[in-house]
Every structure is written in structure tokens, then in C-alpha cells.
Amino acid sequence: MTENIAGIFAAAIAADPTRPLLTWYDDATGDRTELSGATLANWVAKTANLLVDSAGLAPGDSAGVLLPAHWQTAAVLLGCWSAGLEVTGGQPGDPASRPVDVLFAAVDRITEAAAWPTGDRYALALAPLAAPVRDLPPGYADYVIEVRGHGDHFTPEPQGGPQDALLAARAAQRATELGIGAGDRVLVDADRYPDPVDWLLAPLHAGASLVLCGHLDHGRLPDRAATEKVTVQLT
């Protein structure tokens, strides 16, 4: 079993980097964004370079990620793990005042983010077409603007970060529990499966691709499953 998250991601796209790896739907806005493995890898590399070159972070440093399941969240998380960072997601039980070295926050969670002591802060609009934040909160940089200025290639930390072994083991276990196998096309209700181990790492570990749906309209499920050639539904 690959114990390194960056290795799991690389293995998931190695066979065909051009195939759709993550397709995002937001049924509240009508947004559909499709990313091949190569395109997502590009965003991941840019994010890791942002963390190392702009934020000056090193393996073992920490990142707070106050983001919902979303394709941009996948880029942020995989970028953090590629850089060897420890990620905390503001899940129940996480202390709201836990210091982190960098923070990524959705614009609708800025008030919550104020309680997190940190250095660099990045806001995400999570808007269609990766649009920037309209009214950037004071003290924040706009992730989608800043990340685009960074390099398209990044060499991940060979040993991974402090969470890699645990996350890899959990991903393998959840892939089995959820019935996800190699080559599957997995449709995920983002609201029902907010844990990134479920919606991101388990499919990647299994060698599957994702159809991630926010604000899922269940009336659209039959047509979407057929169009996207879905083989596993987590709804």
C-alpha cells in the first residue's frame, strides 16, 4: 500500500493523465467543472509552490482548511499534503483557537476563521469558473489569484507529512467499506460525505474517478449518473 498521499495521487493519474479525474457539479449555481488528472495536478503543484515559496512553509508546518468539499478544496488539500503539511479542517472537536501556519477559508467562513491564530490567510470564493473573491476581506489574499502565479511542477516531500500514513490507511479502509474499486466512476453527495477521506482520498487510493456534487438535486441523479457513466453512488 502506498503510504504517501502524493504517491497515491500520482498513481491515480499515471495510467491516463488526460481522463476526467474530478468532475464538480453545484446544483445551486449550475456550475460544472471537469478536471483531468493533469489539470488537477497542475493546481496541486501551484498550491504546493505557493505554500513553500510565498508562505515560506516547511514539512511539519500546519494548515487550517475551512472549506467544504469542492474541486478547489481538493487542490488545496493535496497541495498541503504534497508540501508535507499537517492539515486541520475545523471539524467538530478541533479547537477553534488552534494556531496554524497558514489558513484557507471560504468567504462564508471568514467570521469563524478570525478565531484561528495564523500567519498567511487565503480566501476562496468557490465560484464558477474559479472567479476571484468580489470583496476580499482585510488581511486575506485571494487564493485563485495568488496560486496562478506559481510553478506548474512540484517535487513532493519523499516521506510525506505527519498525517500521511494514517490518512492512507483510512483511505484504504474507507474505499473497501464504500465499495470503491479501480476504474470506478464515483458520484458523491458532498453534503452527505464532507470528510475528505471519503470524497477524495478513498476514490484516489482505489484508482477511481470522482463526480462530486454540491447542493445535490436528487431529481437529476438518474440522468447525471448515465451521462457521467457512474458505477458507484454515495448519496
C-alpha positions as CSV (number, residue, x, y, z in Angstrom):
1,M,0.0,0.0,0.0
2,T,1.3,3.5,-0.9
3,E,1.7,5.4,2.4
4,N,2.4,8.8,0.8
5,I,-0.6,10.9,-0.2
6,A,1.3,12.5,-3.1
7,G,2.2,9.0,-4.3
8,I,-1.5,7.9,-4.1
9,F,-2.4,10.9,-6.2
10,A,0.3,10.3,-8.7
11,A,-0.7,6.6,-9.0
12,A,-4.3,7.6,-9.6
13,I,-3.5,9.7,-12.6
14,A,-0.5,7.7,-14.0
15,A,-2.4,5.4,-16.4
16,D,-4.1,8.3,-18.2
17,P,-3.5,11.9,-17.0
18,T,-5.9,13.2,-19.7
19,R,-9.0,11.3,-18.4
20,P,-11.6,13.2,-16.3
21,L,-10.5,12.7,-12.7
22,L,-12.7,15.1,-10.8
23,T,-15.9,16.5,-12.2
24,W,-17.6,19.1,-10.0
25,Y,-21.3,20.0,-10.0
26,D,-23.0,22.7,-8.0
27,D,-26.7,22.3,-8.4
28,A,-27.3,25.6,-6.6
29,T,-25.4,27.6,-9.2
30,G,-25.4,25.3,-12.3
31,D,-21.6,25.2,-12.2
32,R,-19.9,22.2,-13.8
33,T,-16.2,22.0,-13.8
34,E,-14.3,19.0,-15.2
35,L,-10.6,18.4,-14.3
36,S,-8.3,15.8,-15.9
37,G,-5.7,14.3,-13.7
38,A,-3.1,16.5,-15.4
39,T,-5.1,19.7,-14.7
40,L,-5.7,18.9,-11.1
41,A,-2.0,18.0,-10.7
42,N,-1.2,21.4,-12.1
43,W,-3.4,23.1,-9.4
44,V,-1.9,20.9,-6.8
45,A,1.7,21.8,-7.8
46,K,0.9,25.5,-7.9
47,T,-0.7,25.3,-4.4
48,A,2.4,23.5,-3.0
49,N,4.7,26.1,-4.6
50,L,2.5,28.8,-3.1
51,L,2.9,27.3,0.3
52,V,6.7,26.9,0.0
53,D,7.7,29.9,-2.0
54,S,5.2,32.6,-0.8
55,A,4.3,31.4,2.7
56,G,7.7,30.0,3.4
57,L,6.4,26.8,4.9
58,A,8.3,23.5,5.5
59,P,7.3,19.9,6.2
60,G,5.7,19.6,9.6
61,D,4.2,23.1,9.5
62,S,0.4,23.3,9.8
63,A,-2.5,24.4,7.6
64,G,-6.1,25.2,8.6
65,V,-8.6,24.4,5.8
66,L,-12.1,25.8,6.4
67,L,-13.5,24.7,3.1
68,P,-16.4,22.4,2.0
69,A,-16.0,19.5,-0.4
70,H,-15.2,21.2,-3.7
71,W,-12.7,20.8,-6.5
72,Q,-10.7,23.8,-5.3
73,T,-10.6,22.2,-1.8
74,A,-9.1,19.1,-3.5
75,A,-6.3,21.2,-4.9
76,V,-5.7,22.9,-1.5
77,L,-5.6,19.7,0.5
78,L,-3.4,17.8,-2.0
79,G,-1.1,20.8,-2.2
80,C,-0.8,20.9,1.5
81,W,0.0,17.2,1.8
82,S,2.4,17.4,-1.1
83,A,4.3,20.1,0.8
84,G,4.4,17.8,3.9
85,L,2.0,20.0,6.0
86,E,-0.3,18.8,8.7
87,V,-3.9,19.8,7.9
88,T,-6.7,20.5,10.3
89,G,-10.1,21.1,8.8
90,G,-12.1,22.7,11.6
91,Q,-14.1,19.5,12.1
92,P,-16.1,19.0,15.3
93,G,-13.7,18.6,18.2
94,D,-11.0,20.7,16.6
95,P,-10.2,23.7,18.9
96,A,-11.2,26.9,17.2
97,S,-8.2,28.7,18.5
98,R,-5.6,26.1,17.4
99,P,-2.6,28.0,15.9
100,V,-1.8,27.2,12.3
101,D,0.9,28.5,9.9
102,V,-1.4,29.2,7.0
103,L,-5.2,29.3,6.7
104,F,-7.5,28.7,3.7
105,A,-11.1,29.8,4.3
106,A,-14.3,30.0,2.2
107,V,-15.7,33.6,2.2
108,D,-18.7,32.4,4.1
109,R,-16.5,31.2,7.0
110,I,-14.4,34.3,7.5
111,T,-16.0,35.1,10.8
112,E,-15.2,31.6,12.1
113,A,-11.7,31.9,10.6
114,A,-11.0,35.0,12.7
115,A,-10.6,32.8,15.8
116,W,-7.7,30.9,14.2
117,P,-4.2,32.4,15.0
118,T,-2.1,32.2,11.9
119,G,0.3,33.8,9.5
120,D,-0.8,33.9,5.9
121,R,-4.5,33.8,5.1
122,Y,-6.1,32.9,1.8
123,A,-9.8,33.4,1.0
124,L,-11.7,31.3,-1.6
125,A,-15.0,32.4,-3.3
126,L,-15.5,28.8,-4.6
127,A,-17.3,30.5,-7.5
128,P,-18.0,29.1,-11.0
129,L,-15.0,29.4,-13.4
130,A,-12.7,29.9,-10.4
131,A,-13.7,33.5,-10.2
132,P,-11.9,35.6,-7.6
133,V,-13.4,37.0,-4.4
134,R,-15.5,40.1,-5.1
135,D,-14.9,41.8,-1.8
136,L,-11.7,40.5,-0.3
137,P,-11.7,40.5,3.5
138,P,-9.0,42.6,5.1
139,G,-5.9,40.6,5.9
140,Y,-6.6,37.9,3.2
141,A,-5.0,37.2,-0.1
142,D,-7.2,35.7,-2.9
143,Y,-6.2,32.1,-3.4
144,V,-7.2,31.7,-7.1
145,I,-5.3,34.9,-8.0
146,E,-2.2,34.1,-6.0
147,V,-1.9,30.5,-6.9
148,R,-1.9,31.1,-10.6
149,G,1.5,32.9,-10.4
150,H,3.3,29.8,-9.2
151,G,5.1,27.0,-11.0
152,D,3.3,24.1,-12.6
153,H,5.7,21.4,-11.2
154,F,6.5,20.5,-7.6
155,T,8.5,17.7,-6.2
156,P,6.6,16.3,-3.2
157,E,8.3,15.6,0.1
158,P,9.5,12.0,-0.3
159,Q,8.4,10.9,3.2
160,G,5.2,12.9,3.1
161,G,3.9,14.7,6.1
162,P,3.0,13.7,9.6
163,Q,-0.6,12.6,8.6
164,D,0.3,10.5,5.5
165,A,0.4,7.0,7.0
166,L,-2.8,7.5,8.9
167,L,-4.7,9.1,6.0
168,A,-3.5,6.4,3.6
169,A,-4.7,3.6,5.9
170,R,-8.0,5.3,6.5
171,A,-8.4,5.9,2.7
172,A,-7.8,2.2,2.0
173,Q,-10.3,1.1,4.7
174,R,-13.0,3.5,3.5
175,A,-12.6,2.5,-0.1
176,T,-13.3,-1.0,0.9
177,E,-16.2,0.0,3.1
178,L,-17.8,2.2,0.4
179,G,-17.3,-0.4,-2.3
180,I,-15.0,1.6,-4.5
181,G,-12.6,-0.2,-6.8
182,A,-10.1,0.5,-9.6
183,G,-11.7,2.2,-12.6
184,D,-14.9,3.1,-10.8
185,R,-16.6,6.4,-11.5
186,V,-17.9,7.6,-8.1
187,L,-20.7,10.1,-7.7
188,V,-20.5,11.7,-4.2
189,D,-23.1,13.9,-2.5
190,A,-20.7,16.5,-1.0
191,D,-23.2,17.4,1.8
192,R,-23.5,13.8,3.0
193,Y,-19.8,12.9,2.7
194,P,-17.9,16.0,3.9
195,D,-14.8,14.1,5.1
196,P,-12.1,14.4,2.5
197,V,-11.0,10.8,3.3
198,D,-14.4,9.7,1.9
199,W,-14.9,12.1,-1.1
200,L,-11.3,12.5,-2.1
201,L,-8.7,10.1,-0.7
202,A,-10.7,6.8,-0.8
203,P,-11.5,7.1,-4.5
204,L,-7.9,8.2,-5.3
205,H,-6.5,5.3,-3.3
206,A,-8.7,2.9,-5.2
207,G,-7.8,4.3,-8.6
208,A,-11.3,5.7,-9.2
209,S,-12.5,9.0,-10.6
210,L,-15.0,11.4,-9.0
211,V,-18.2,13.2,-9.8
212,L,-18.5,15.5,-6.7
213,C,-21.9,17.1,-6.3
214,G,-22.6,20.1,-4.1
215,H,-26.2,21.0,-3.2
216,L,-27.2,17.8,-5.0
217,D,-30.6,17.8,-6.7
218,H,-31.7,14.2,-6.4
219,G,-34.1,14.6,-9.2
220,R,-31.1,15.0,-11.6
221,L,-29.4,11.8,-10.3
222,P,-30.6,9.3,-13.0
223,D,-29.6,11.5,-15.9
224,R,-26.3,12.5,-14.3
225,A,-25.4,9.0,-13.4
226,A,-26.0,7.9,-17.0
227,T,-24.2,10.9,-18.6
228,E,-21.1,10.5,-16.3
229,K,-21.1,6.7,-16.5
230,V,-21.3,6.4,-12.8
231,T,-20.6,3.0,-11.3
232,V,-20.8,3.8,-7.5
233,Q,-23.1,6.3,-5.9
234,L,-22.5,7.8,-2.4
235,T,-25.7,9.7,-1.9
